[in-house]
């Protein structure tokens, strides 16, 4: 049975992390004004605060600290009752790990990061491996579960530090029989096992708290913050966190390409649809007043809907408890503009139909440049509001950007559910740590006729860091790892043209035999990269002659084939490298999987979705340009190869107007006289 929150596609949160250090704080909060603001916003579901990062509770609590500005009032209860009367679904917000009140009152619950880290600026941290702390959180969850809400959202379910507290030490020794490693080294199984322990600890915490809530209120939704999925290894999340959630949820900060990939990642991991994508009113949550333009907020929401998700706006309350009604009038206007798109997606509850897949392995999102470094030297961890510089995630984001530019619809395949059915092409970027089920899935996909494009260290280790001698998929790739890595700067040679690659760990490979076709070689440097005394050019590291190693290969396996690329060229966001990747994809991806277009720039995204309500398709076009407002496009033409045996009877736009189309030989051609921000086509 579909839970109430999962029926909504427009959502809102008024962020409230206000301290009670000043008697004026929260003194002017008026729940009636709050409800009026929510009504103006035109959303179906609202998240309300029970407890913030300060540890301040907004209801009469027996376990925690009640915000003194409440003056004994049950603000949480007042908000929920008014929202329910207004016909809104309600989700309660609370936080774990980032909990100042607990960490200050109970030093024994704190994290003990290498270097003794238990705080970062204003934020204090508790470790989820302390059972007494989790028991305290369960008491808090029991209190808030008594309110008649439709869901609970648990924020900050991740590790902000590399913890070495007594609880972590004891549990790691008990589970793995090892002492904590002293250095970060992704080629050391002990370190990799500790990273897996960190991930398992967070997953166990999420599972325990979700299970506790479900015993009390099985009918409501539970979701954990999942934005660290795009941050890499440091925050120690794994699929276990989202598997303990009814749907994927999180807030990202970055450009449109990050959101486009993030939406597809959320959609792929989410147990139920829709996932939700949170967008702050301001540039990020560190800014309190700099509101994004209505055009940018509109395009954020359109991008989420075009990927089948629920859009979610975040505002922030002012310290005295008041709201900026000017912003809510803006939201009212946006809600009306978004209404036809939202209603279409809500009615069809679609799934991604793309035949090209991009693999996302959370276990593999590591940073090879951090090697034999003491954890305290990288203890300046990122949080979920930051934009991660993780190189593997960066390569996946850039891959999505190139597919977007070529107007090749794609979907994400995850390590939690490596189901490759329906795909014709799979791209695996530097997924070094793969499990046996993942390896079997990829091998069977290629054997059955699929096209695999793999890069770098893919399949070199199992998920616990064992292996490293050769790729587990060497027979599929058609190349063997030599045990030697390239310099930090390398060059891929294609017909005498050198393409530079730098950073990360780049393996030297050789063909397994003459069944492997070498399409490109590798050039060495005159001297080791960045040698301060021996160099060819003082500014750069130019290429020298060819090595015996292969840089780009093609190999048949079963009915399919694999294109293997030794270095993360996909991840280099420069013109030369992107041009090479585009050429490669044009050769490897069957023409029918492109959406051929006229007068549609690379900045526009095209998604193909399939209704779960009836035999219908949805083609979404979002014209998200670098600067807003968008420059309108004219005489846009799209040609889409429809699934076999799908013969459209008609096409209409999100507003219900008949669309200009033609269908011949399996190809649907759509025409738009003018495209401003977006158009969603319902094909039936």
C-alpha positions in Angstrom: 0.0 0.0 0.0 1.3 3.4 -1.0 2.1 5.5 2.1 0.7 9.1 2.3 4.0 11.0 1.8 4.8 8.9 -1.3 1.7 10.3 -3.0 3.0 13.9 -3.0 5.3 15.6 -5.5 5.7 19.1 -4.0 7.2 19.5 -0.6 8.6 22.2 1.8 10.8 22.6 4.8 11.3 25.7 7.0 14.8 25.1 8.4 15.0 25.9 12.1 18.4 25.6 13.7 18.0 28.7 15.9 19.7 28.7 19.3 18.1 29.9 22.5 21.1 32.1 23.5 18.9 35.3 23.2 15.5 35.6 24.8 14.2 37.2 21.5 14.9 34.0 19.5 11.6 32.3 18.5 9.6 34.7 20.6 7.6 35.9 17.7 6.8 32.6 16.1 3.1 32.5 15.1 1.8 29.1 13.9 -1.1 30.8 12.1 1.3 32.9 10.1 3.4 29.8 9.4 0.3 28.0 8.0 -0.5 31.0 5.8 3.0 30.9 4.4 2.7 27.1 3.7 -0.6 27.7 1.9 1.0 30.4 -0.2 3.8 28.0 -1.1 1.2 25.6 -2.8 2.9 22.4 -1.6 1.3 19.1 -0.7 3.7 18.0 2.0 5.5 19.9 4.8 8.5 19.0 7.0 8.4 20.4 10.6 11.1 20.5 13.2 11.1 18.4 16.3 14.9 18.7 17.2 17.7 20.7 15.5 21.5 20.4 15.4 21.8 22.4 18.6 19.8 19.7 20.3 16.9 22.1 20.9 13.4 20.5 20.9 10.3 22.3 19.8 7.9 20.3 22.0 7.7 19.4 25.7 10.3 16.7 25.9 11.1 14.5 28.8 14.4 13.3 27.3 16.1 16.3 25.7 16.4 20.1 26.0 13.3 22.2 25.0 14.1 25.5 23.2 13.6 28.2 25.8 12.0 30.4 23.2 9.0 28.1 23.0 8.1 29.2 26.5 6.6 25.9 27.2 4.5 25.8 24.0 4.3 22.7 21.9 5.2 24.3 18.6 5.6 20.9 16.9 2.1 19.9 18.0 0.6 23.3 17.0 2.2 23.1 13.5 1.1 19.5 12.9 -2.5 20.0 13.9 -2.8 23.2 11.7 -1.1 21.5 8.8 -3.4 18.5 9.0 -6.4 20.7 9.1 -5.1 22.5 6.0 -4.9 19.1 4.2 -1.2 18.9 4.1 0.9 15.7 4.7 3.4 16.2 7.5 6.9 14.8 8.0 8.7 15.4 11.3 12.4 16.5 11.1 15.0 15.4 13.6 18.7 15.0 13.7 21.3 12.5 14.9 25.1 12.5 15.2 25.1 16.3 14.7 23.6 16.9 18.2 25.3 19.6 20.3 23.3 19.2 23.5 24.0 15.4 23.7 27.7 15.8 22.9 28.1 18.6 25.5 26.3 16.8 28.3 27.7 13.4 27.5 31.4 13.6 26.5 31.5 9.7 26.5 29.1 9.7 23.5 31.3 12.0 21.4 33.2 11.0 18.3 37.0 10.7 18.8 38.4 11.5 15.4 42.1 11.1 14.8 43.5 14.1 16.4 40.7 14.1 19.0 38.0 15.6 16.7 34.5 15.8 18.2 33.4 19.0 16.7 33.7 21.2 13.6 33.1 24.8 14.3 29.6 25.1 15.7 28.7 21.4 15.2 29.4 18.8 17.9 29.3 15.1 17.0 28.1 11.9 18.7 29.2 8.5 17.5 26.5 6.0 16.4 28.5 3.1 17.9 27.7 4.2 21.4 24.6 2.1 22.3 23.6 4.5 25.2 23.4 7.3 22.7 21.2 5.4 20.3 19.0 4.4 23.2 18.6 8.1 24.0 17.7 8.8 20.3 15.1 6.0 20.5 13.5 7.6 23.5 13.3 10.8 21.5 11.8 9.0 18.5 9.2 7.4 20.8 8.2 10.9 21.9 7.8 12.4 18.4 6.2 9.2 17.0 3.2 10.0 19.2 2.4 13.0 17.0 -0.1 12.3 14.1 2.5 12.9 11.4 2.8 11.0 8.1 6.5 10.5 8.2 9.8 11.1 10.1 13.0 12.4 8.4 16.3 11.7 10.2 19.1 14.0 9.2 22.9 13.6 9.3 23.0 9.8 9.2 26.7 9.7 8.3 30.2 10.0 9.9 31.6 13.5 10.0 35.0 12.2 11.2 37.1 9.1 11.0 36.2 7.9 14.5 38.5 6.0 16.8 36.4 6.2 20.0 36.4 3.3 22.4 33.1 1.9 21.0 34.5 1.9 17.4 37.8 0.3 18.5 36.1 -2.4 20.5 33.5 -3.2 17.8 36.0 -3.2 14.9 38.3 -5.6 16.9 35.4 -7.8 17.7 34.0 -8.0 14.1 37.2 -8.0 12.1 39.9 -9.1 14.6 42.0 -6.0 13.8 43.2 -2.9 15.4 42.4 0.4 13.8 44.7 1.3 10.9 47.1 4.2 11.5 47.1 5.4 7.8 44.7 5.7 4.9 45.8 3.4 2.2 43.3 2.0 -0.4 45.7 -0.8 -1.3 45.8 -2.0 2.3 43.0 -4.5 3.1 43.1 -3.4 6.8 42.2 0.2 5.9 39.5 -0.9 3.4 38.0 -3.2 6.0 37.9 -0.3 8.5 36.1 1.8 5.8 33.6 -1.0 5.4 33.2 -1.1 9.2 32.4 2.7 9.2 29.8 2.2 6.4 28.3 -0.8 8.3 28.1 1.2 11.5 26.1 3.9 9.8 23.9 1.4 8.0 23.2 -0.5 11.3 22.4 2.8 13.0 19.9 3.7 10.2 18.4 0.2 10.3 18.0 0.2 14.0 16.3 3.6 14.2 14.0 2.9 11.2 13.0 -0.5 12.8 12.3 1.2 16.1 9.9 3.7 14.4 8.2 1.1 12.3 7.3 -1.0 15.4 5.5 2.0 16.8 4.0 3.5 13.6 4.3 1.0 10.7 2.0 3.2 8.5 4.3 6.2 8.3 7.4 6.8 6.1 11.0 6.9 7.4 13.8 8.6 5.4 17.4 9.2 6.2 19.6 12.0 4.8 21.2 10.4 1.7 23.0 13.3 0.1 26.4 11.9 1.0 25.9 9.4 -1.8 27.6 12.0 -4.1 30.4 12.9 -1.6 32.5 9.7 -1.8 34.0 7.7 1.0 34.6 10.2 3.8 31.1 10.4 5.2 30.9 6.6 5.2 27.5 6.1 3.7 26.6 3.0 1.8 23.4 1.6 0.2 22.3 0.4 3.7 21.2 3.9 4.6 18.8 4.2 1.8 17.6 0.6 2.2 16.5 1.7 5.7 14.5 4.5 4.1 11.1 4.4 2.4 12.5 6.7 -0.3 15.7 8.5 -1.1 16.0 12.0 0.1 18.7 14.7 0.3 19.9 18.2 -0.5 22.7 18.9 -3.0 24.6 22.0 -3.8 26.3 22.4 -7.1 25.6 22.9 -10.8 22.8 21.4 -12.9 24.9 18.4 -13.9 25.3 17.4 -10.3 21.5 17.7 -9.8 20.8 15.7 -13.0 23.0 12.8 -11.9 21.9 13.1 -8.3 18.3 12.7 -9.3 19.0 9.6 -11.3 21.1 8.2 -8.4 18.3 8.8 -6.0 15.8 7.3 -8.4 17.9 4.2 -8.8 18.5 3.6 -5.0 15.0 4.6 -3.8 12.8 1.7 -2.6 9.7 3.7 -3.4 8.9 6.5 -5.8 9.1 9.4 -5.8 12.5 10.2 -4.4 12.8 13.8 -3.2 15.4 16.4 -4.1 15.8 19.2 -1.6 16.7 22.7 -3.0 17.5 25.6 -0.7 16.0 29.0 -1.2 19.5 30.5 -0.7 22.7 29.6 -2.5 23.4 27.2 0.3 22.3 26.7 3.9 25.2 28.8 5.1 23.6 31.9 3.5 20.5 33.2 5.3 19.2 35.9 2.9 20.6 35.6 -0.6 17.6 34.1 -2.4 18.1 32.3 -5.7 16.2 33.7 -8.6 12.7 32.4 -9.4 14.0 31.1 -12.7 16.7 29.0 -11.0 14.3 27.6 -8.4 11.8 26.8 -11.2 14.5 24.9 -13.2 15.6 23.0 -10.1 12.0 21.8 -9.6 11.6 21.0 -13.3 14.8 19.0 -13.4 13.5 16.9 -10.4 10.1 16.3 -12.0 11.7 15.4 -15.4 13.5 12.6 -13.6 10.3 11.4 -11.9 11.0 12.9 -8.4 9.3 15.2 -5.9 10.7 18.7 -5.7 11.3 20.1 -2.2 12.1 23.7 -1.3 14.0 24.7 1.9 13.5 28.1 3.5 15.1 29.2 6.8 13.2 30.8 9.7 14.5 34.1 11.0 15.9 34.1 14.6 12.8 35.7 16.1 10.6 33.1 14.5 9.3 35.1 11.6 9.1 34.3 7.8 9.8 36.3 4.7 6.3 36.4 3.0 7.8 37.9 -0.2 9.5 34.5 -0.8 6.3 32.6 -0.2 4.5 34.8 -2.8 7.3 33.8 -5.2 6.7 30.1 -4.3 3.0 30.6 -4.9 3.8 31.8 -8.5 6.2 28.9 -9.0 3.6 26.4 -7.8 1.2 27.6 -10.4 3.9 27.4 -13.2 4.9 23.9 -12.0 1.3 22.6 -11.6 0.9 21.0 -15.1 4.3 19.3 -14.9 3.7 18.1 -11.4 0.2 16.8 -12.1 1.4 14.8 -15.1 4.3 13.2 -13.3 2.1 12.5 -10.2 -0.6 10.9 -12.4 1.8 8.6 -14.3 4.4 7.9 -11.5 6.9 7.1 -14.2 10.2 5.1 -14.2 13.3 5.8 -16.2 13.2 4.0 -19.6 16.8 4.7 -20.8 18.8 2.0 -22.5 22.1 3.5 -21.5 23.3 2.9 -18.0 25.9 4.6 -15.8 27.1 2.4 -13.0 27.3 3.9 -9.5 29.4 2.0 -6.9 29.4 3.7 -3.5 32.1 1.3 -2.3 34.4 2.5 -5.2 34.1 6.2 -4.6 37.5 6.6 -3.1 40.4 9.0 -3.5 43.6 7.3 -4.7 45.6 10.5 -4.2 45.2 10.0 -0.4 47.8 7.3 0.2 49.7 6.4 3.3 48.4 9.5 5.0 47.5 9.6 8.7 43.8 10.2 9.1 44.3 13.3 11.2 45.9 14.9 8.2 42.6 14.7 6.2 40.4 15.2 9.2 38.9 18.4 7.8 35.9 16.4 6.6 33.3 17.7 4.3 29.6 17.8 5.2 26.5 17.2 3.2 26.2 20.9 2.3 29.7 20.9 0.6 30.5 20.0 -3.0 32.8 17.0 -2.9 35.9 16.8 -4.9 35.9 13.0 -5.0 37.5 12.0 -8.3 35.5 8.9 -9.0 32.2 10.7 -8.3 33.5 13.5 -10.5 34.2 11.1 -13.3 30.6 9.8 -13.1 29.2 13.3 -13.0 31.2 14.3 -16.1 30.1 11.1 -17.8 26.5 12.1 -17.2 27.3 15.6 -18.5 28.6 14.2 -21.8 25.7 11.9 -22.3 23.4 14.9 -21.6 25.3 17.0 -24.2 24.9 14.3 -26.8 21.2 14.0 -25.9 21.6 10.3 -24.9 19.0 9.5 -22.2 20.6 7.5 -19.4 19.8 5.9 -16.1 21.9 5.0 -13.1 22.6 1.3 -12.1 23.6 0.8 -8.5 25.7 -1.6 -6.5 22.6 -2.2 -4.3 20.6 -3.5 -7.3 22.9 -4.4 -10.2 20.0 -5.2 -12.5 21.1 -4.6 -16.1 17.9 -5.8 -17.7 16.7 -3.5 -20.5 20.1 -1.9 -21.1 22.1 -2.0 -24.3 25.1 0.0 -23.1 26.7 0.2 -19.6 29.4 2.7 -18.6 31.5 1.7 -15.5 33.8 4.5 -14.3 36.7 3.3 -12.1 34.6 1.0 -10.0 37.6 -0.7 -8.3 35.7 -2.6 -5.5 33.0 -4.9 -6.8 31.2 -7.8 -5.2 30.7 -11.2 -6.8 27.0 -10.5 -7.7 28.1 -7.2 -9.4 30.8 -9.0 -11.4 28.3 -11.7 -12.4 25.8 -9.2 -13.5 28.3 -7.3 -15.7 29.8 -10.4 -17.2 26.4 -11.8 -18.0 25.3 -8.5 -19.5 28.2 -8.5 -22.0 27.9 -12.2 -22.8 24.3 -11.6 -23.7 25.1 -8.9 -26.2 25.6 -5.8 -24.2 28.2 -3.1 -24.8 30.4 -2.3 -21.8 32.6 0.8 -21.5 34.9 0.4 -18.5 37.7 2.7 -17.2 40.7 2.5 -14.9 40.7 0.2 -12.0 37.3 -1.3 -12.4 37.1 -4.8 -10.7 40.7 -4.8 -9.4 39.6 -5.6 -5.8 36.7 -7.2 -4.0 34.7 -4.9 -1.6 37.0 -5.6 1.3 40.2 -4.7 -0.6 41.4 -8.2 -1.3 42.9 -8.9 -4.7 44.8 -6.2 -6.6 46.8 -8.6 -8.8 44.5 -8.5 -11.9 41.1 -7.4 -12.9 38.3 -9.8 -11.9 36.8 -8.9 -15.3 40.1 -9.3 -17.3 38.4 -11.9 -19.5 35.7 -9.4 -20.4 38.0 -6.4 -20.8 40.6 -8.3 -22.9 43.4 -6.7 -20.9 45.5 -7.7 -17.9 46.8 -5.4 -15.2 50.6 -5.5 -15.2 51.0 -4.5 -11.5 52.6 -1.2 -12.6 50.8 2.1 -12.4 51.4 5.1 -14.7 52.8 8.4 -13.5 50.4 11.0 -12.2 50.4 12.6 -15.6 49.9 10.3 -18.6 48.9 10.6 -22.2 46.5 8.5 -24.3 47.7 8.4 -27.8 45.1 8.1 -30.6 46.6 8.0 -34.1 49.5 10.3 -33.0 47.3 12.7 -31.1 48.1 12.9 -27.4 45.3 13.4 -24.8 46.5 14.3 -21.3 45.2 12.7 -18.1 46.3 13.5 -14.6 45.5 12.5 -11.0 44.3 9.4 -9.4 45.7 6.0 -9.9 46.2 4.9 -13.5 47.0 1.3 -14.3 49.3 0.1 -17.1 47.6 -2.8 -18.9 48.5 -5.2 -21.8 46.2 -7.2 -24.1 45.4 -10.7 -23.0 46.1 -12.0 -26.5 45.5 -11.1 -30.2 41.7 -11.2 -29.8 42.0 -7.7 -28.2 42.2 -4.8 -30.6 44.4 -1.9 -29.4 42.8 1.4 -30.5 45.1 3.7 -28.6 48.5 3.6 -26.9 50.1 5.3 -23.9 52.9 7.8 -24.1 55.4 8.2 -21.3 56.9 11.4 -19.9 60.5 12.5 -20.4 61.0 12.7 -16.7 58.8 11.8 -13.7 55.9 14.3 -13.3 56.6 17.3 -11.1 60.2 16.4 -10.5 61.6 19.8 -9.3 65.0 19.4 -11.0 64.6 17.2 -14.1 62.0 18.2 -16.5 61.4 19.0 -20.2 59.3 22.1 -19.7 59.3 24.2 -16.6 55.5 24.7 -16.7 54.2 21.3 -17.8 55.0 17.6 -18.4 54.9 17.0 -22.2 54.7 13.5 -23.7 57.7 11.5 -24.9 57.6 8.2 -26.9 55.1 5.4 -26.9 55.2 2.7 -24.2 54.3 -0.9 -24.8 51.0 -0.5 -22.8 47.5 -0.3 -24.2 45.4 2.8 -23.5 42.2 2.1 -25.4 41.1 -1.4 -26.4 38.1 -3.3 -27.9 37.4 -6.9 -27.1 34.5 -9.3 -27.9 33.1 -11.4 -25.1 30.2 -13.7 -25.8 27.7 -11.8 -28.0 28.8 -8.4 -26.7 31.9 -6.4 -26.5 33.9 -4.2 -24.1 35.7 -0.9 -24.7 38.3 -0.5 -22.0 40.0 2.9 -21.3 43.0 2.8 -19.0 42.6 6.3 -17.5 39.7 8.5 -16.3 39.4 10.6 -19.4 35.7 10.8 -18.8 36.4 12.8 -15.7 38.5 15.6 -17.3 36.2 18.6 -17.9 38.3 20.1 -20.7 37.4 20.6 -24.3 40.0 18.2 -25.8 39.1 15.3 -23.4 35.3 15.9 -23.8 35.6 16.0 -27.5 37.4 12.6 -27.4 34.8 11.1 -25.1 32.0 12.4 -27.4 33.6 10.8 -30.4 34.0 7.5 -28.5 30.4 7.4 -27.4 29.2 8.3 -30.9 31.0 5.2 -32.2 30.0 2.9 -29.3 26.4 3.8 -28.6 23.9 2.6 -31.2 22.4 5.4 -33.1 18.8 4.5 -32.1 19.7 5.4 -28.4 20.4 9.0 -29.3 17.6 11.6 -29.3 18.4 13.3 -32.6 17.6 17.0 -32.4 17.6 20.3 -34.3 18.0 23.7 -32.6 18.4 22.1 -29.1 21.6 23.1 -27.3 23.8 20.7 -25.3 22.6 22.4 -22.1 19.1 21.0 -22.5 18.4 17.6 -20.8 16.1 15.0 -22.4 14.7 12.2 -20.2 12.5 9.3 -21.4 10.2 7.9 -18.8 7.6 5.1 -18.8 4.3 5.4 -17.0 3.5 2.8 -14.3 -0.2 3.7 -14.6 -0.8 2.7 -18.3 1.0 2.0 -21.5 2.3 5.6 -21.9 5.6 7.3 -22.3 6.8 10.7 -21.2 9.5 12.7 -23.0 10.8 15.6 -20.8 12.9 18.4 -22.2 14.4 20.9 -19.7 16.1 23.9 -21.2 18.5 24.7 -18.4 21.0 27.3 -19.6 24.0 28.6 -17.8 22.3 32.0 -17.1 18.7 32.8 -16.4 16.2 33.7 -17.6 16.6 31.2 -20.5 16.9 32.4 -24.0 13.9 30.9 -25.8 14.5 28.3 -28.5 12.6 28.1 -31.8 11.8 25.4 -34.3 13.0 22.6 -32.0 12.7 19.1 -33.5 13.2 15.8 -31.7 13.5 12.3 -33.2 13.1 9.5 -30.7 13.2 5.7 -31.4 10.3 4.3 -29.4 10.3 0.8 -27.8 9.4 -2.0 -30.2 5.7 -2.5 -30.7 4.8 0.9 -29.2 2.7 2.7 -31.8 1.5 6.1 -30.5 -2.1 7.1 -31.0 -1.4 10.7 -29.9 0.9 13.1 -28.1 0.0 16.0 -25.8 1.9 18.5 -23.7 1.8 18.7 -20.0 -0.9 21.4 -20.3 -3.0 18.9 -22.3 -2.6 20.5 -25.7 -2.1 18.2 -28.7 1.5 18.2 -29.9 2.8 18.3 -33.4 4.2 14.8 -34.1 4.9 12.3 -36.8 5.6 8.5 -36.4 7.3 6.4 -39.0 9.5 3.2 -38.9 9.5 3.2 -35.1 10.7 6.9 -34.9 8.6 9.6 -33.2 9.3 13.1 -34.4 8.2 16.0 -32.2 8.2 19.7 -33.2 8.1 22.7 -31.0 7.7 26.2 -32.4 9.0 27.7 -29.2 10.7 26.3 -26.1 11.3 28.5 -23.1 12.0 26.5 -19.9 10.6 23.0 -20.5 8.1 20.8 -22.1 6.9 17.4 -21.0 5.2 15.2 -23.8 2.8 12.5 -22.9 2.9 9.8 -25.6 0.0 7.5 -25.6 
